[in-house]
Amino acid sequence: MKLTLIAIGSRGDVQPIVALGCGLLDVGYAVRIVTLESFEPLVRGQGLEFFPVKGDAQALTNEMMLAGMKGNGLNIFSMYRGIMRTFGAITRSYQETLAADALCDTDAILSQLPGGFYGYDLAEALHVPYIALSVIPQEITGAWPLSLLPMQFSLGQWYNRLTYYFGQQLAWHPFRQPINAFRRQLGLPPASFWWGNMRRMKRERTPVIQGFSQWVIPRQPEWGSHVHTTGYWLLDESGWKPPEDLLSFLDAGEPPVFIGFGSMPVPEPQKTTALIVEALKESGKRGIVHAGWAKLGSTELPDTVFLLDYAPYAWLFPRMSAVVHHGGSGTTGLALRSGAPSMVIPFTADQPFWGARTHALGVGPVPILFSSLTVDNLAQAIRTMGDSTGMQRQAVHLHKLIAEENGVQRAVEVIQSCLPI
């Protein structure tokens, strides 16, 4: 059986889908990954078939983020316009790619695009099953507001549920015309004016597989039995070998603090690097600074700070005394799994949600928005993580719970029950 997995976004969006694809390949499925062409080495390096969507993930993210930056801050309305402009610009690529004759050779479509965009339509046209994949909570619940909205406060169950309907409208209407054009190309009638395919998928109880931990996002009874929470989808990078200079730095003193912003760009990398170095100095801690897409480390660093190009977070984070990161869903999962206290410095989208969850779970301080980051508040947060024995104990406890999960294996079992080979 041949499965087509669709994943569009940053590395944090794509890598978990690649990990899932590897698990499916191991049990006998033929697996094709449809993603941005810049991820070809990642996909092919795991022995998976690759099918490109035109576009560079880093360039798109940089354009989207920096268009919304006002000084060091992020204006949410500018950010939304940036999302519409950058991702809207590649809707033609979606349409051209997903209508390609080569993709007709598939027995099922699995996609992490929200609302079933494009993937559900293609599955309908090909008369094959569709499964929704998600690494962030998107199912309607009264327990918390939609993770993709920046307003992470609750006014009760009614308000929380309302945020999901609001978010669905924000997501659907800018893409309604191109998706309906895609449906016409496939010989399908237009989707619902107000809801696209979202209500239809809910009515049909389309399977949803969530790639995060039940100990981080508890299962909600209102989701229904077609929604499965499996644990994180982690890519096996056991073949990676750490460079000698990194090993030497780790051996040279107490476990350092990791600080990195992953796929998030910053408008002034040198200024941000200097802020991080000064905060580490004030807190009395050694640090590992991940250059990332922010291009940190563009200034001379002291011997107590190591500039990291790349290391698998699953290997690196357990060796840290604390982890400070941007709050991407995958990075958050690896930080919570590490056994070390962690804190989120959110920029946008679901990152404030993961910051709030990290704090609510008792494993990290209150998140600090990147727009509000200073030497003093970062240094204080680092000291808090180093001094709080309660926070450290809770981080170890959560690590033990998450480490017992095998998210890829569980997700593969769910898929096997839906799509027997």
Secondary structure, DSSP 8 states (H G I E B T S, - for coil): -EEEEE--SSHHHHHHHHHHHHHHHHTT-EEEEEEEGGGHHHHHTTT-EEEEESS-HHHHHHHHHHHHEETTEE-HHHHHHHHHHHHHHTHHHHHHHHT-GGGGS-SEEEE-SGGGTTHHHHHHHHT--EEEEESS--S--SSS--TTSS------HHHHHHHHHHHHHHHHHHHHHHHHHHHHHTT----BTTTBTHHHHHHTT--EEE-S-TTTS---GGG-TTEEE--------TT----HHHHHHHHTSS--EEE--TT---S-HHHHHHHHHHHHHHHT--EEEE-TTTT---S---TTEEEES---HHHHGGG-SEEEE---HHHHHHHHHTTS-EEE---STTHHHHHHHHHHTTSS-----GGG--HHHHHHHHHHHHH-HHHHHHHHHHHHHHHT--HHHHHHHHHHHHS--
